[in-house]
Amino acid sequence: MPGKPDKVNNAKCPCCNEPLKIPFDNWWGRSISKDFKKFGGAVVSYFWLIKLYFISALVVIAIYGGYLHYLSDYYCSTL
């Protein structure tokens, strides 16, 4: 698991005997401890990914629209 080693509890994983880790506090502006405490990881991650996909789709549409505008301006202005 990614994160910082937990030096307070000194607990070890039962299968690999490595020290347990504390997850990163902040992940792209999200508070992991608050999200997981209130709703659970799956619910918060689902809606966060929906928002990310929506923004990605808007960026792709904007880039494609700009490209189509450039092509139509280039080919239609040389009449």
TAVEN-V851101 format. One record per pair of residues at least 4 apart in sequence whose ideal C-beta (glycine too) atoms are under 6 Angstrom apart, sorted by the first residue. I is the first residue (numbers start at 1). J is the second residue. D is the distance in whole Angstrom. If there is no record, write none. Layout:
((I/J/D) (I/J/D))
This chain:
((1/21/5) (3/21/4) (3/22/5) (3/23/5) (3/24/6) (4/22/5) (5/19/5) (5/21/6) (6/20/5) (6/22/5) (11/20/5) (12/17/5) (12/19/6) (13/18/5) (23/32/5) (27/32/6) (30/35/6) (35/44/4) (36/41/5) (39/43/4) (39/44/5) (41/45/6) (72/76/5) (73/77/6))
